[in-house]
Amino acid sequence: MQKNKAFNFEFIALMASLMSLVALSIDALLPSLAEIGKSLNVTNPKDNQLLITMIFLGIGFGQLVFGPLSDSFGRKPVVYVGFFIFIIASLICIFTESFEMMVFGRILQGFGLSAPRSLTMSMIRDSYSGNYMAKIMSIITMFFILIPVIAPTLGAFLTSFFHWHSVFYFNLIFGVVVIIWFYYRQPETLKAENKILFKPNIFITGTKAFFKQKEAVAYTFVSGFITGSFMVYLSTSQQIFEKQYKMAEMYPYIFASLAISVGIATFFNSQLVEKYGMFRIAFTAAISYTITSLLYVILFWNSANPSIYILVIFFAIQFFAVGFLFGNLRALAMQPLGHIAGIGAAINGFISTVLAVPIANYIGEFVDTSVLPLFIGFSIFGILSILVFFFMKKTNTY
């Protein structure tokens, strides 16, 4: 039964903007990683990857705190608390002269940003359900993808003409604008009668309720597999295109073109999901994701990196499949969790992130002189995802 089928453009744009705070904090910094490492006396360039992967660690743990609190106190107040923490963390990143403190600042940034990230999911689930929820998530993701398209170019511009600190200042200004918009225009989505009385054991009871829903658990794990392998690309893309391919000037444009591939897929998903169902589309996308990566591994197992054109084609096909996975996997996981949308979104985000971070850090260590380890990782976790889909196929109703 669909909860709501009212299309609200401002709601979609606002939710996309809240999610974009996370994307901007990650993607705008990518072209500046080498500059930051040099400024903070980093001796091993691979350590720069921590500035990307560690923000996800903060996001994962932060959701466990903010999600349950939002089920008791409402979505909006908790978003404000998270944004305040993000401000403090950004100031740490701006003024520190220590790489270790910068990593801590990035973890704290992720902790603060986990509030708008996870509660965006909760607010969507408060308002929609079923395949129409997947449609709304796809449209929001489509708008959200605009940030990865422009963020690296923006980050490269700011770093070139000012300093890498200016990237953090820009993120703060953008965040303040979005939060003011959110304050004045977004009503509270959690109805008073649906609030859960806050008790210390709400974390335990919510977690038990989550793990009783095998659909939520299964698709959360798939999200972790896909997010983890995709996170490797995010954390190593600068190294791949600037170091392995010697294309530093073209890096922001290549990154943007591949983000567009994800955006196109999410647009098609928004048009198709009500007709074909989110399970069927996500399952097909997982198969495509896996076949593409396996084909790359077979073709270039004992070879040097292919030409940049071939690599970009493989990435584009891979990320086109990802565009059909992200929104649908979140919707499939959240569908049975309407009664605990806050803690449900939190645990979903936490598990998928905690799975993703070690996956990204481990595989990233091997992406040194070749892109092959990246596609091996894609292949392994694509196969695992397909196995989960096969296991869930008999119980699927969407």
C-alpha positions as CSV (number, residue, x, y, z in Angstrom):
1,M,0.0,0.0,0.0
2,Q,1.4,3.3,-1.1
3,K,1.7,5.9,1.7
4,N,1.8,9.0,-0.5
5,K,1.9,9.8,-4.2
6,A,2.1,13.6,-4.1
7,F,5.0,14.9,-6.1
8,N,6.7,17.8,-4.1
9,F,9.5,19.4,-6.1
10,E,10.7,21.5,-3.2
11,F,10.9,18.5,-0.9
12,I,12.9,16.6,-3.5
13,A,15.3,19.6,-4.0
14,L,15.7,20.1,-0.3
15,M,16.4,16.5,0.5
16,A,18.9,16.4,-2.4
17,S,20.6,19.5,-1.0
18,L,20.9,17.9,2.4
19,M,22.5,14.8,0.9
20,S,24.7,17.0,-1.1
21,L,26.4,18.3,2.0
22,V,28.1,14.9,2.3
23,A,29.0,14.6,-1.4
24,L,30.4,18.2,-1.5
25,S,32.5,17.5,1.6
26,I,34.0,14.4,-0.2
27,D,34.2,15.2,-3.9
28,A,35.3,18.8,-3.8
29,L,38.3,17.8,-1.8
30,L,39.5,15.1,-4.2
31,P,41.7,17.4,-6.5
32,S,43.2,18.9,-3.3
33,L,44.4,15.7,-1.7
34,A,48.0,15.9,-2.9
35,E,48.2,19.6,-2.0
36,I,46.9,18.9,1.5
37,G,49.3,16.0,2.0
38,K,52.2,18.2,0.9
39,S,51.0,21.0,3.2
40,L,50.7,18.6,6.2
41,N,54.0,16.8,5.5
42,V,52.6,13.5,4.5
43,T,55.4,11.2,3.3
44,N,53.2,8.3,1.8
45,P,50.8,9.6,-0.8
46,K,48.5,6.6,-0.1
47,D,47.8,8.1,3.3
48,N,45.9,10.9,1.6
49,Q,43.1,8.3,0.9
50,L,42.3,8.4,4.6
51,L,40.9,11.9,4.1
52,I,38.2,10.3,2.0
53,T,37.6,6.9,3.7
54,M,37.6,8.2,7.3
55,I,34.8,10.6,6.7
56,F,32.7,7.6,5.9
57,L,33.7,6.0,9.3
58,G,32.3,9.1,11.1
59,I,29.1,8.9,9.0
60,G,28.6,5.2,9.9
61,F,28.9,5.7,13.7
62,G,27.1,9.0,13.8
63,Q,24.0,7.5,12.3
64,L,23.7,5.1,15.3
65,V,23.4,8.1,17.5
66,F,21.3,10.5,15.5
67,G,18.8,7.9,14.0
68,P,17.4,6.7,17.3
69,L,17.3,10.2,18.8
70,S,15.3,11.4,15.8
71,D,12.6,8.8,16.4
72,S,12.1,10.4,19.8
73,F,12.8,14.1,19.3
74,G,11.9,14.6,15.7
75,R,14.0,14.8,12.5
76,K,14.6,18.6,12.4
77,P,16.2,19.2,15.8
78,V,18.6,16.3,15.3
79,V,19.7,17.7,11.9
80,Y,20.6,21.0,13.5
81,V,22.7,19.2,16.2
82,G,24.6,17.3,13.4
83,F,25.2,20.5,11.4
84,F,26.6,22.2,14.5
85,I,29.1,19.4,14.9
86,F,30.0,19.7,11.2
87,I,30.8,23.3,11.7
88,I,33.2,22.5,14.6
89,A,34.9,19.7,12.6
90,S,35.3,22.0,9.5
91,L,37.1,24.6,11.7
92,I,39.4,21.9,13.0
93,C,40.3,20.9,9.4
94,I,40.9,24.5,8.4
95,F,43.2,25.5,11.2
96,T,45.1,22.3,11.9
97,E,48.7,21.8,11.0
98,S,48.8,18.1,11.7
99,F,47.7,15.3,9.3
100,E,46.5,13.2,12.3
101,M,44.3,16.1,13.5
102,M,43.0,16.6,9.9
103,V,42.0,12.9,9.8
104,F,40.2,13.4,13.2
105,G,38.5,16.4,11.8
106,R,37.3,14.4,8.8
107,I,35.9,11.7,11.0
108,L,34.1,14.4,13.1
109,Q,32.8,16.0,9.9
110,G,31.4,12.6,8.9
111,F,29.8,12.2,12.4
112,G,28.0,15.5,12.0
113,L,27.0,15.0,8.4
114,S,25.5,11.6,9.3
115,A,22.5,13.5,10.7
116,P,21.3,15.1,7.5
117,R,22.4,12.0,5.5
118,S,20.5,9.4,7.5
119,L,17.6,11.6,8.4
120,T,17.0,12.5,4.8
121,M,16.3,8.7,4.4
122,S,14.0,8.8,7.4
123,M,12.1,11.9,6.1
124,I,11.6,10.2,2.7
125,R,10.3,7.0,4.5
126,D,8.0,9.2,6.7
127,S,6.5,10.5,3.5
128,Y,6.5,7.7,1.0
129,S,6.5,3.9,0.7
130,G,6.8,1.1,-1.8
131,N,7.9,1.5,-5.4
132,Y,6.9,5.1,-5.4
133,M,9.4,5.7,-2.6
134,A,12.1,4.2,-4.8
135,K,11.0,6.6,-7.6
136,I,11.3,9.6,-5.2
137,M,14.7,8.3,-4.0
138,S,15.9,8.0,-7.6
139,I,14.8,11.6,-8.4
140,I,16.5,12.9,-5.3
141,T,19.7,10.9,-6.2
142,M,19.5,12.4,-9.8
143,F,19.6,15.9,-8.3
144,F,22.2,14.9,-5.8
145,I,24.5,13.6,-8.6
146,L,24.9,17.2,-9.8
147,I,27.3,17.7,-6.9
148,P,29.8,15.0,-7.9
149,V,29.6,16.4,-11.5
150,I,30.7,19.9,-10.5
151,A,32.5,19.4,-7.1
152,P,35.9,18.3,-8.3
153,T,36.1,21.1,-10.9
154,L,35.0,23.5,-8.2
155,G,37.6,22.1,-5.7
156,A,40.3,22.3,-8.4
157,F,39.4,26.0,-9.1
158,L,39.4,27.0,-5.4
159,T,42.7,25.2,-4.7
160,S,44.4,26.7,-7.8
161,F,43.3,30.3,-7.2
162,F,43.1,30.4,-3.5
163,H,44.2,27.5,-1.2
164,W,42.9,24.1,-0.2
165,H,41.4,25.8,2.9
166,S,38.9,27.6,0.7
167,V,37.3,24.3,-0.1
168,F,36.3,23.9,3.5
169,Y,35.1,27.5,3.7
170,F,32.9,26.9,0.6
171,N,31.4,23.8,2.1
172,L,30.5,25.7,5.3
173,I,28.8,28.5,3.3
174,F,26.8,26.0,1.2
175,G,25.8,24.2,4.4
176,V,24.6,27.3,6.1
177,V,22.4,28.2,3.1
178,V,20.8,24.7,3.0
179,I,20.2,24.6,6.7
180,I,18.5,28.0,6.6
181,W,16.3,26.8,3.7
182,F,15.6,23.6,5.7
183,Y,14.6,25.6,8.8
184,Y,12.1,27.8,7.1
185,R,10.6,25.5,4.5
186,Q,10.6,21.9,5.7
187,P,7.9,20.8,8.1
188,E,8.7,18.1,10.6
189,T,7.8,14.8,8.9
190,L,7.6,12.6,12.1
191,K,4.1,12.9,13.4
192,A,3.7,13.4,17.2
193,E,1.8,10.1,17.6
194,N,4.7,8.2,15.9
195,K,7.4,9.5,18.2
196,I,9.0,6.8,20.5
197,L,9.5,7.7,24.1
198,F,13.3,8.0,24.6
199,K,14.8,5.4,26.8
200,P,18.4,4.3,27.1
201,N,17.4,0.9,25.7
202,I,15.9,2.3,22.6
203,F,19.1,1.5,20.8
204,I,18.8,-2.2,21.8
205,T,15.1,-2.5,21.1
206,G,15.5,-0.7,17.7
207,T,18.4,-2.9,16.7
208,K,16.4,-6.1,17.6
209,A,13.5,-4.8,15.5
210,F,15.8,-4.1,12.6
211,F,17.4,-7.5,12.6
212,K,13.9,-9.2,12.6
213,Q,13.4,-7.8,9.1
214,K,15.5,-10.0,6.9
215,E,14.8,-7.9,3.8
216,A,16.3,-4.9,5.6
217,V,19.4,-6.8,6.7
218,A,20.0,-8.5,3.3
219,Y,19.7,-5.3,1.2
220,T,21.8,-3.4,3.8
221,F,24.6,-5.9,3.3
222,V,24.3,-5.5,-0.5
223,S,24.5,-1.7,0.0
224,G,27.7,-2.2,2.0
225,F,29.2,-4.4,-0.8
226,I,28.4,-1.9,-3.5
227,T,29.3,1.2,-1.5
228,G,32.6,-0.3,-0.4
229,S,33.8,-1.2,-3.9
230,F,32.6,2.2,-5.2
231,M,34.3,4.0,-2.3
232,V,37.6,2.5,-3.5
233,Y,37.1,4.4,-6.7
234,L,36.4,7.6,-4.8
235,S,39.5,7.3,-2.7
236,T,41.9,6.2,-5.5
237,S,40.5,8.1,-8.5
238,Q,42.8,11.1,-8.0
239,Q,45.8,8.7,-7.8
240,I,44.6,6.7,-10.9
241,F,44.0,9.6,-13.2
242,E,46.8,11.9,-12.0
243,K,49.5,9.5,-11.2
244,Q,48.9,6.4,-13.3
245,Y,47.5,8.2,-16.4
246,K,49.3,11.6,-15.9
247,M,46.1,13.5,-16.5
248,A,45.9,15.9,-13.6
249,E,44.3,18.7,-15.6
250,M,41.6,16.4,-17.0
251,Y,40.8,14.7,-13.7
252,P,37.9,16.9,-12.7
253,Y,36.3,16.5,-16.1
254,I,36.7,12.7,-16.3
255,F,35.3,12.5,-12.7
256,A,32.3,14.6,-13.8
257,S,31.6,12.6,-16.9
258,L,31.5,9.4,-14.9
259,A,29.2,11.0,-12.3
260,I,26.8,11.9,-15.2
261,S,26.6,8.2,-16.0
262,V,25.2,7.6,-12.6
263,G,22.8,10.5,-12.9
264,I,21.4,9.2,-16.2
265,A,20.8,5.8,-14.7
266,T,19.0,7.3,-11.7
267,F,16.8,9.3,-14.2
268,F,15.8,6.1,-16.1
269,N,15.2,4.3,-12.8
270,S,12.8,7.0,-11.7
271,Q,10.8,6.4,-14.9
272,L,10.9,2.6,-14.8
273,V,10.7,1.6,-11.2
274,E,7.0,1.8,-10.7
275,K,6.5,-0.4,-13.9
276,Y,9.1,-3.0,-13.3
277,G,9.6,-2.9,-9.5
278,M,12.7,-2.0,-7.5
279,F,13.8,-5.6,-6.8
280,R,13.8,-6.6,-10.5
281,I,15.7,-3.5,-11.6
282,A,18.3,-3.7,-8.8
283,F,18.9,-7.4,-9.4
284,T,19.5,-6.8,-13.1
285,A,21.8,-3.9,-12.3
286,A,23.8,-6.1,-9.9
287,I,24.3,-8.7,-12.7
288,S,25.4,-6.0,-15.1
289,Y,27.8,-4.5,-12.5
290,T,29.4,-8.0,-11.9
291,I,29.6,-9.0,-15.6
292,T,31.3,-5.7,-16.5
293,S,33.9,-6.0,-13.8
294,L,34.6,-9.6,-14.6
295,L,35.1,-8.8,-18.3
296,Y,37.7,-6.2,-17.4
297,V,39.5,-8.6,-15.1
298,I,39.6,-11.3,-17.9
299,L,40.7,-8.9,-20.6
300,F,43.5,-7.2,-18.6
301,W,44.6,-9.8,-16.1
302,N,48.2,-9.9,-17.3
303,S,48.3,-6.5,-19.0
304,A,49.2,-3.0,-18.2
305,N,46.5,-0.4,-17.8
306,P,44.4,0.0,-21.0
307,S,44.1,3.3,-22.8
308,I,42.2,6.0,-20.9
309,Y,39.3,5.7,-23.4
310,I,38.8,2.0,-22.7
311,L,39.0,2.6,-18.9
312,V,36.5,5.4,-19.0
313,I,34.1,3.2,-21.0
314,F,34.3,0.4,-18.4
315,F,33.9,2.8,-15.6
316,A,30.9,4.4,-17.3
317,I,29.1,1.1,-17.8
318,Q,30.0,0.1,-14.2
319,F,28.6,3.3,-12.7
320,F,25.5,3.2,-14.9
321,A,24.7,0.0,-13.1
322,V,25.4,1.7,-9.8
323,G,22.9,4.4,-10.6
324,F,20.2,1.7,-10.7
325,L,21.4,0.1,-7.4
326,F,21.8,2.9,-4.9
327,G,18.2,4.3,-4.7
328,N,16.6,0.9,-5.1
329,L,18.8,-0.8,-2.4
330,R,18.0,1.9,0.1
331,A,14.3,1.7,-0.7
332,L,14.3,-2.1,-0.4
333,A,16.0,-1.9,2.9
334,M,13.8,0.8,4.3
335,Q,10.4,-0.6,3.0
336,P,9.8,-2.8,6.1
337,L,11.1,-0.2,8.6
338,G,8.4,2.4,8.4
339,H,7.6,2.0,12.1
340,I,11.3,2.6,13.1
341,A,12.4,4.8,10.2
342,G,14.9,6.8,12.2
343,I,16.9,3.9,13.8
344,G,16.2,1.8,10.7
345,A,18.0,4.3,8.5
346,A,20.7,4.6,11.1
347,I,21.5,0.9,11.3
348,N,21.2,0.6,7.5
349,G,23.7,3.4,7.1
350,F,26.0,2.1,9.9
351,I,26.2,-1.5,8.7
352,S,26.7,-0.5,5.0
353,T,29.4,2.0,5.9
354,V,31.2,-0.2,8.4
355,L,31.4,-2.8,5.7
356,A,32.4,-0.3,3.1
357,V,35.3,1.5,4.9
358,P,37.6,-1.6,5.5
359,I,36.7,-2.8,2.0
360,A,37.9,0.5,0.5
361,N,41.0,0.8,2.7
362,Y,42.1,-2.8,2.0
363,I,41.6,-2.7,-1.8
364,G,42.9,0.8,-2.0
365,E,46.3,-0.4,-0.8
366,F,46.7,-2.5,-4.0
367,V,45.7,0.3,-6.4
368,D,49.3,1.5,-7.0
369,T,50.5,1.0,-10.5
370,S,47.4,-0.7,-12.0
371,V,43.6,-0.3,-12.0
372,L,43.1,-4.1,-12.0
373,P,42.8,-4.5,-8.2
374,L,39.8,-2.1,-8.3
375,F,37.9,-4.2,-10.8
376,I,38.8,-7.4,-8.9
377,G,37.2,-5.8,-5.9
378,F,34.1,-4.9,-8.0
379,S,33.9,-8.5,-9.2
380,I,34.1,-10.1,-5.8
381,F,31.5,-7.9,-4.2
382,G,29.3,-8.0,-7.3
383,I,29.2,-11.8,-7.0
384,L,28.3,-11.6,-3.3
385,S,25.5,-9.1,-4.1
386,I,24.0,-11.4,-6.7
387,L,24.1,-14.3,-4.2
388,V,22.1,-12.2,-1.7
389,F,19.6,-11.3,-4.4
390,F,19.1,-15.0,-5.3
391,F,18.5,-15.7,-1.6
392,M,15.9,-13.0,-1.3
393,K,14.2,-13.7,-4.7
394,K,11.6,-16.1,-3.2
395,T,10.4,-13.5,-0.6
396,N,10.4,-10.4,-2.8
397,T,7.1,-8.6,-3.3
398,Y,8.4,-5.4,-4.9
